[in-house]
């Protein structure tokens, strides 16, 4: 039984990481189309992870957003594994 539980947690974590990565990719693809010199954009979901600047403002990786997105993926993974466990128990 504990082996099955760890497999469910692993599956839930993988599914949630894929969901968060897909959401961040979609956020990047939607927000990156900027052809102006003075254009700035941010992307990331649910928290911004990157800020593109101009020649006066440097690009930044927002590490707080990266860490919060990982935390969201872990919590979402636990929720997904719980839901999968409930459906497989029936």
N, CA, C and O atoms as CSV, one atom per row, in Angstrom:
chain,resi,resn,atom,element,x,y,z
A,1,UNK,N,N,0.806,-1.213,0.000
A,1,UNK,CA,C,0.000,0.000,0.000
A,1,UNK,C,C,0.850,1.280,0.000
A,1,UNK,O,O,0.541,2.213,-0.741
A,2,UNK,N,N,1.928,1.344,0.825
A,2,UNK,CA,C,2.755,2.563,0.775
A,2,UNK,C,C,3.411,2.771,-0.583
A,2,UNK,O,O,3.615,3.911,-1.002
A,3,UNK,N,N,3.748,1.666,-1.286
A,3,UNK,CA,C,4.348,1.809,-2.610
A,3,UNK,C,C,3.353,2.439,-3.581
A,3,UNK,O,O,3.730,3.276,-4.402
A,4,UNK,N,N,2.094,2.043,-3.490
A,4,UNK,CA,C,1.063,2.619,-4.360
A,4,UNK,C,C,0.880,4.099,-4.055
A,4,UNK,O,O,0.699,4.910,-4.963
A,5,UNK,N,N,0.926,4.443,-2.780
A,5,UNK,CA,C,0.764,5.854,-2.393
A,5,UNK,C,C,1.900,6.692,-2.948
A,5,UNK,O,O,1.664,7.801,-3.427
A,6,UNK,N,N,3.135,6.189,-2.894
A,6,UNK,CA,C,4.267,6.951,-3.426
A,6,UNK,C,C,4.170,7.067,-4.945
A,6,UNK,O,O,4.558,8.087,-5.515
A,7,UNK,N,N,3.654,6.031,-5.603
A,7,UNK,CA,C,3.455,6.118,-7.052
A,7,UNK,C,C,2.401,7.170,-7.390
A,7,UNK,O,O,2.547,7.903,-8.368
A,8,UNK,N,N,1.339,7.246,-6.583
A,8,UNK,CA,C,0.316,8.265,-6.815
A,8,UNK,C,C,0.877,9.664,-6.611
A,8,UNK,O,O,0.574,10.574,-7.383
A,9,UNK,N,N,1.694,9.842,-5.575
A,9,UNK,CA,C,2.303,11.160,-5.344
A,9,UNK,C,C,3.249,11.523,-6.482
A,9,UNK,O,O,3.299,12.677,-6.907
A,10,UNK,N,N,3.998,10.543,-6.973
A,10,UNK,CA,C,4.898,10.786,-8.099
A,10,UNK,C,C,4.102,11.165,-9.346
A,10,UNK,O,O,4.461,12.112,-10.047
A,11,UNK,N,N,3.030,10.437,-9.625
A,11,UNK,CA,C,2.184,10.738,-10.778
A,11,UNK,C,C,1.543,12.121,-10.641
A,11,UNK,O,O,1.507,12.886,-11.605
A,12,UNK,N,N,1.045,12.437,-9.466
A,12,UNK,CA,C,0.445,13.747,-9.236
A,12,UNK,C,C,1.442,14.876,-9.409
A,12,UNK,O,O,1.111,15.923,-9.965
A,13,UNK,N,N,2.669,14.666,-8.931
A,13,UNK,CA,C,3.699,15.693,-9.071
A,13,UNK,C,C,4.076,15.893,-10.531
A,13,UNK,O,O,4.246,17.029,-10.974
A,14,UNK,N,N,4.209,14.812,-11.280
A,14,UNK,CA,C,4.554,14.919,-12.700
A,14,UNK,C,C,3.439,15.630,-13.464
A,14,UNK,O,O,3.713,16.504,-14.286
A,15,UNK,N,N,2.188,15.261,-13.199
A,15,UNK,CA,C,1.056,15.897,-13.882
A,15,UNK,C,C,1.000,17.382,-13.544
A,15,UNK,O,O,0.794,18.207,-14.434
A,16,UNK,N,N,1.179,17.733,-12.282
A,16,UNK,CA,C,1.099,19.145,-11.899
A,16,UNK,C,C,2.266,19.945,-12.463
A,16,UNK,O,O,2.081,21.090,-12.874
A,17,UNK,N,N,3.462,19.368,-12.491
A,17,UNK,CA,C,4.593,20.072,-13.094
A,17,UNK,C,C,4.356,20.317,-14.581
A,17,UNK,O,O,4.679,21.387,-15.097
A,18,UNK,N,N,3.796,19.331,-15.266
A,18,UNK,CA,C,3.482,19.523,-16.681
A,18,UNK,C,C,2.428,20.602,-16.876
A,18,UNK,O,O,2.513,21.385,-17.822
A,19,UNK,N,N,1.434,20.652,-15.991
A,19,UNK,CA,C,0.403,21.694,-16.092
A,19,UNK,C,C,0.992,23.082,-15.862
A,19,UNK,O,O,0.686,24.013,-16.607
A,20,UNK,N,N,1.825,23.229,-14.850
A,20,UNK,CA,C,2.425,24.539,-14.559
A,20,UNK,C,C,3.385,24.946,-15.677
A,20,UNK,O,O,3.411,26.113,-16.069
A,21,UNK,N,N,4.174,24.000,-16.196
A,21,UNK,CA,C,5.066,24.315,-17.318
A,21,UNK,C,C,4.282,24.704,-18.565
A,21,UNK,O,O,4.671,25.633,-19.274
A,22,UNK,N,N,3.190,24.009,-18.840
A,22,UNK,CA,C,2.360,24.352,-19.999
A,22,UNK,C,C,1.736,25.735,-19.825
A,22,UNK,O,O,1.674,26.507,-20.781
A,23,UNK,N,N,1.276,26.053,-18.621
A,23,UNK,CA,C,0.691,27.375,-18.374
A,23,UNK,C,C,1.735,28.473,-18.534
A,23,UNK,O,O,1.428,29.539,-19.067
A,24,UNK,N,N,2.965,28.232,-18.082
A,24,UNK,CA,C,4.034,29.214,-18.251
A,24,UNK,C,C,4.419,29.365,-19.713
A,24,UNK,O,O,4.714,30.474,-20.158
A,25,UNK,N,N,4.424,28.281,-20.464
A,25,UNK,CA,C,4.726,28.353,-21.891
A,25,UNK,C,C,3.665,29.157,-22.638
A,25,UNK,O,O,3.991,29.985,-23.488
A,26,UNK,N,N,2.403,28.912,-22.320
A,26,UNK,CA,C,1.322,29.676,-22.950
A,26,UNK,C,C,1.433,31.153,-22.581
A,26,UNK,O,O,1.230,32.024,-23.427
A,27,UNK,N,N,1.754,31.432,-21.322
A,27,UNK,CA,C,1.924,32.821,-20.891
A,27,UNK,C,C,3.066,33.485,-21.656
A,27,UNK,O,O,2.961,34.651,-22.035
A,28,UNK,N,N,4.155,32.751,-21.885
A,28,UNK,CA,C,5.276,33.298,-22.656
A,28,UNK,C,C,4.873,33.552,-24.102
A,28,UNK,O,O,5.165,34.615,-24.650
A,29,UNK,N,N,4.208,32.589,-24.721
A,29,UNK,CA,C,3.835,32.737,-26.128
A,29,UNK,C,C,2.843,33.870,-26.348
A,29,UNK,O,O,2.866,34.512,-27.399
A,30,UNK,N,N,1.983,34.124,-25.387
A,30,UNK,CA,C,1.012,35.209,-25.515
A,30,UNK,C,C,1.675,36.568,-25.312
A,30,UNK,O,O,1.326,37.534,-25.991
A,31,UNK,N,N,2.620,36.651,-24.390
A,31,UNK,CA,C,3.183,37.952,-24.004
A,31,UNK,C,C,4.472,38.336,-24.706
A,31,UNK,O,O,4.931,39.463,-24.518
A,32,UNK,N,N,5.082,37.472,-25.500
A,32,UNK,CA,C,6.394,37.786,-26.058
A,32,UNK,C,C,6.334,38.593,-27.343
A,32,UNK,O,O,7.361,39.135,-27.753
A,33,UNK,N,N,5.203,38.701,-27.990
A,33,UNK,CA,C,5.103,39.392,-29.278
A,33,UNK,C,C,5.140,40.898,-29.073
A,33,UNK,O,O,4.107,41.552,-28.930
A,34,UNK,N,N,6.349,41.427,-29.063
A,34,UNK,CA,C,6.551,42.853,-28.857
A,34,UNK,C,C,7.731,43.270,-29.719
A,34,UNK,O,O,8.852,42.808,-29.505
A,35,UNK,N,N,7.490,44.126,-30.676
A,35,UNK,CA,C,8.531,44.504,-31.623
A,35,UNK,C,C,9.005,45.940,-31.440
A,35,UNK,O,O,9.784,46.435,-32.254
A,36,UNK,N,N,8.563,46.603,-30.410
A,36,UNK,CA,C,8.949,47.979,-30.149
A,36,UNK,C,C,10.203,47.990,-29.274
A,36,UNK,O,O,10.412,47.078,-28.474
A,37,UNK,N,N,11.034,49.019,-29.428
A,37,UNK,CA,C,12.253,49.137,-28.634
A,37,UNK,C,C,11.918,49.359,-27.164
A,37,UNK,O,O,12.631,48.868,-26.289
A,38,UNK,N,N,10.868,50.073,-26.888
A,38,UNK,CA,C,10.488,50.407,-25.516
A,38,UNK,C,C,9.479,49.433,-24.926
A,38,UNK,O,O,8.788,49.769,-23.964
A,39,UNK,N,N,9.383,48.248,-25.478
A,39,UNK,CA,C,8.393,47.291,-25.018
A,39,UNK,C,C,8.955,46.449,-23.873
A,39,UNK,O,O,10.049,45.895,-23.979
A,40,UNK,N,N,8.216,46.360,-22.810
A,40,UNK,CA,C,8.558,45.465,-21.715
A,40,UNK,C,C,7.411,44.481,-21.533
A,40,UNK,O,O,6.250,44.814,-21.772
A,41,UNK,N,N,7.741,43.289,-21.115
A,41,UNK,CA,C,6.691,42.310,-20.838
A,41,UNK,C,C,7.160,41.381,-19.730
A,41,UNK,O,O,8.354,41.213,-19.482
A,42,UNK,N,N,6.176,40.790,-19.080
A,42,UNK,CA,C,6.413,39.791,-18.046
A,42,UNK,C,C,5.625,38.548,-18.428
A,42,UNK,O,O,4.567,38.639,-19.051
A,43,UNK,N,N,6.140,37.404,-18.056
A,43,UNK,CA,C,5.354,36.204,-18.248
A,43,UNK,C,C,5.553,35.265,-17.073
A,43,UNK,O,O,6.517,35.372,-16.314
A,44,UNK,N,N,4.624,34.354,-16.948
A,44,UNK,CA,C,4.625,33.369,-15.879
A,44,UNK,C,C,3.213,33.196,-15.352
A,44,UNK,O,O,2.438,34.149,-15.277
A,45,UNK,N,N,2.896,31.967,-14.991
A,45,UNK,CA,C,1.587,31.695,-14.416
A,45,UNK,C,C,1.753,30.632,-13.353
A,45,UNK,O,O,2.422,29.633,-13.616
A,46,UNK,N,N,1.208,30.778,-12.213
A,46,UNK,CA,C,0.357,31.830,-11.679
A,46,UNK,C,C,1.130,33.061,-11.201
A,46,UNK,O,O,0.528,34.106,-10.953
A,47,UNK,N,N,2.450,32.950,-11.069
A,47,UNK,CA,C,3.265,34.091,-10.662
A,47,UNK,C,C,4.272,34.401,-11.765
A,47,UNK,O,O,4.783,33.485,-12.410
A,48,UNK,N,N,4.563,35.683,-11.989
A,48,UNK,CA,C,5.518,36.031,-13.049
A,48,UNK,C,C,6.918,35.519,-12.708
A,48,UNK,O,O,7.364,35.611,-11.563
A,49,UNK,N,N,7.607,34.977,-13.723
A,49,UNK,CA,C,8.936,34.416,-13.511
A,49,UNK,C,C,10.019,35.152,-14.307
A,49,UNK,O,O,11.208,34.937,-14.070
A,50,UNK,N,N,9.626,36.010,-15.241
A,50,UNK,CA,C,10.605,36.700,-16.075
A,50,UNK,C,C,10.070,38.066,-16.459
A,50,UNK,O,O,8.888,38.226,-16.761
A,51,UNK,N,N,10.956,39.045,-16.442
A,51,UNK,CA,C,10.602,40.402,-16.836
A,51,UNK,C,C,11.601,40.838,-17.894
A,51,UNK,O,O,12.800,40.931,-17.632
A,52,UNK,N,N,11.095,41.106,-19.097
A,52,UNK,CA,C,11.937,41.567,-20.197
A,52,UNK,C,C,11.959,43.083,-20.183
A,52,UNK,O,O,10.910,43.727,-20.178
A,53,UNK,N,N,13.138,43.641,-20.177
A,53,UNK,CA,C,13.266,45.087,-20.127
A,53,UNK,C,C,13.665,45.679,-21.471
A,53,UNK,O,O,13.580,45.023,-22.509
A,54,UNK,N,N,14.095,46.920,-21.429
A,54,UNK,CA,C,14.546,47.636,-22.622
A,54,UNK,C,C,16.049,47.830,-22.514
A,54,UNK,O,O,16.702,47.203,-21.679
A,55,UNK,N,N,16.597,48.692,-23.350
A,55,UNK,CA,C,18.026,48.945,-23.269
A,55,UNK,C,C,18.389,49.730,-22.008
A,55,UNK,O,O,19.558,49.757,-21.622
A,56,UNK,N,N,17.419,50.364,-21.363
A,56,UNK,CA,C,17.664,51.063,-20.102
A,56,UNK,C,C,17.348,50.198,-18.880
A,56,UNK,O,O,17.801,50.494,-17.775
A,57,UNK,N,N,16.588,49.154,-19.077
A,57,UNK,CA,C,16.171,48.285,-17.980
A,57,UNK,C,C,16.549,46.851,-18.340
A,57,UNK,O,O,16.120,46.340,-19.374
A,58,UNK,N,N,17.323,46.220,-17.523
A,58,UNK,CA,C,17.815,44.885,-17.822
A,58,UNK,C,C,16.719,43.831,-17.655
A,58,UNK,O,O,15.715,44.049,-16.976
A,59,UNK,N,N,16.941,42.699,-18.289
A,59,UNK,CA,C,16.045,41.562,-18.111
A,59,UNK,C,C,16.266,40.958,-16.729
A,59,UNK,O,O,17.387,40.937,-16.221
A,60,UNK,N,N,15.192,40.470,-16.129
A,60,UNK,CA,C,15.279,39.890,-14.792
A,60,UNK,C,C,14.577,38.547,-14.752
A,60,UNK,O,O,13.498,38.377,-15.319
A,61,UNK,N,N,15.199,37.600,-14.080
A,61,UNK,CA,C,14.508,36.378,-13.695
A,61,UNK,C,C,13.981,36.632,-12.289
A,61,UNK,O,O,14.752,36.960,-11.387
A,62,UNK,N,N,12.696,36.485,-12.101
A,62,UNK,CA,C,12.069,36.761,-10.815
A,62,UNK,C,C,12.066,35.463,-10.004
A,62,UNK,O,O,11.168,34.633,-10.147
A,63,UNK,N,N,13.076,35.300,-9.157
A,63,UNK,CA,C,13.273,34.043,-8.438
A,63,UNK,C,C,12.164,33.776,-7.440
A,63,UNK,O,O,11.851,32.618,-7.161
A,64,UNK,N,N,11.569,34.814,-6.901
A,64,UNK,CA,C,10.439,34.611,-6.000
A,64,UNK,C,C,9.287,33.957,-6.745
A,64,UNK,O,O,8.638,33.053,-6.221
A,65,UNK,N,N,9.031,34.415,-7.973
A,65,UNK,CA,C,7.983,33.811,-8.788
A,65,UNK,C,C,8.290,32.376,-9.151
A,65,UNK,O,O,7.388,31.539,-9.189
A,66,UNK,N,N,9.564,32.076,-9.420
A,66,UNK,CA,C,9.962,30.704,-9.738
A,66,UNK,C,C,9.703,29.792,-8.539
A,66,UNK,O,O,9.138,28.708,-8.684
A,67,UNK,N,N,10.119,30.240,-7.360
A,67,UNK,CA,C,9.926,29.428,-6.157
A,67,UNK,C,C,8.441,29.256,-5.830
A,67,UNK,O,O,8.013,28.174,-5.427
A,68,UNK,N,N,7.663,30.316,-6.002
A,68,UNK,CA,C,6.223,30.205,-5.733
A,68,UNK,C,C,5.545,29.296,-6.754
A,68,UNK,O,O,4.615,28.570,-6.402
A,69,UNK,N,N,5.985,29.320,-7.997
A,69,UNK,CA,C,5.422,28.411,-8.995
A,69,UNK,C,C,5.752,26.957,-8.666
A,69,UNK,O,O,4.917,26.075,-8.865
A,70,UNK,N,N,6.958,26.698,-8.167
A,70,UNK,CA,C,7.309,25.339,-7.744
A,70,UNK,C,C,6.443,24.920,-6.563
A,70,UNK,O,O,5.981,23.780,-6.505
A,71,UNK,N,N,6.221,25.832,-5.622
A,71,UNK,CA,C,5.361,25.532,-4.482
A,71,UNK,C,C,3.933,25.228,-4.936
A,71,UNK,O,O,3.302,24.301,-4.430
A,72,UNK,N,N,3.430,26.010,-5.886
A,72,UNK,CA,C,2.093,25.753,-6.435
A,72,UNK,C,C,2.048,24.388,-7.108
A,72,UNK,O,O,1.060,23.666,-6.974
A,73,UNK,N,N,3.103,24.026,-7.831
A,73,UNK,CA,C,3.147,22.726,-8.497
A,73,UNK,C,C,3.149,21.587,-7.479
A,73,UNK,O,O,2.504,20.563,-7.706
A,74,UNK,N,N,3.857,21.744,-6.366
A,74,UNK,CA,C,3.880,20.703,-5.337
A,74,UNK,C,C,2.513,20.555,-4.696
A,74,UNK,O,O,2.024,19.436,-4.538
A,75,UNK,N,N,1.885,21.667,-4.323
A,75,UNK,CA,C,0.557,21.609,-3.708
A,75,UNK,C,C,-0.461,21.051,-4.693
A,75,UNK,O,O,-1.310,20.242,-4.319
A,76,UNK,N,N,-0.377,21.480,-5.952
A,76,UNK,CA,C,-1.272,20.949,-6.981
A,76,UNK,C,C,-1.020,19.455,-7.184
A,76,UNK,O,O,-1.963,18.696,-7.410
A,77,UNK,N,N,0.235,19.030,-7.106
A,77,UNK,CA,C,0.568,17.616,-7.237
A,77,UNK,C,C,-0.034,16.776,-6.123
A,77,UNK,O,O,-0.527,15.675,-6.364
A,78,UNK,N,N,0.008,17.301,-4.901
A,78,UNK,CA,C,-0.634,16.583,-3.799
A,78,UNK,C,C,-2.135,16.488,-4.013
A,78,UNK,O,O,-2.739,15.452,-3.734
A,79,UNK,N,N,-2.743,17.560,-4.506
A,79,UNK,CA,C,-4.180,17.538,-4.790
A,79,UNK,C,C,-4.526,16.573,-5.911
A,79,UNK,O,O,-5.510,15.838,-5.818
A,80,UNK,N,N,-3.729,16.569,-6.963
A,80,UNK,CA,C,-3.980,15.657,-8.085
A,80,UNK,C,C,-3.813,14.212,-7.642
A,80,UNK,O,O,-4.610,13.353,-8.020
A,81,UNK,N,N,-2.787,13.934,-6.846
A,81,UNK,CA,C,-2.595,12.561,-6.374
A,81,UNK,C,C,-3.728,12.133,-5.452
A,81,UNK,O,O,-4.124,10.968,-5.471
A,82,UNK,N,N,-4.256,13.045,-4.649
A,82,UNK,CA,C,-5.402,12.723,-3.789
A,82,UNK,C,C,-6.627,12.403,-4.636
A,82,UNK,O,O,-7.340,11.439,-4.356
A,83,UNK,N,N,-6.877,13.208,-5.677
A,83,UNK,CA,C,-8.032,12.969,-6.553
A,83,UNK,C,C,-7.876,11.646,-7.291
A,83,UNK,O,O,-8.833,10.878,-7.388
A,84,UNK,N,N,-6.677,11.368,-7.815
A,84,UNK,CA,C,-6.452,10.100,-8.510
A,84,UNK,C,C,-6.652,8.926,-7.546
A,84,UNK,O,O,-7.247,7.914,-7.915
A,85,UNK,N,N,-6.161,9.059,-6.326
A,85,UNK,CA,C,-6.346,8.020,-5.311
A,85,UNK,C,C,-7.805,7.781,-4.984
A,85,UNK,O,O,-8.219,6.641,-4.775
A,86,UNK,N,N,-8.588,8.846,-4.938
A,86,UNK,CA,C,-10.029,8.699,-4.649
A,86,UNK,C,C,-10.730,7.969,-5.785
A,86,UNK,O,O,-11.606,7.140,-5.539
A,87,UNK,N,N,-10.353,8.269,-7.037
A,87,UNK,CA,C,-11.001,7.594,-8.167
A,87,UNK,C,C,-10.577,6.140,-8.276
A,87,UNK,O,O,-11.382,5.291,-8.658
A,88,UNK,N,N,-9.314,5.835,-7.945
A,88,UNK,CA,C,-8.846,4.456,-8.044
A,88,UNK,C,C,-9.346,3.590,-6.887
A,88,UNK,O,O,-9.397,2.365,-7.002
A,89,UNK,N,N,-9.709,4.222,-5.785
A,89,UNK,CA,C,-10.207,3.483,-4.623
A,89,UNK,C,C,-11.595,2.906,-4.895
A,89,UNK,O,O,-11.971,1.889,-4.313
A,90,UNK,N,N,-12.347,3.549,-5.770
A,90,UNK,CA,C,-13.730,3.092,-6.038
A,90,UNK,C,C,-13.763,1.904,-6.902
A,90,UNK,O,O,-14.841,1.400,-7.218
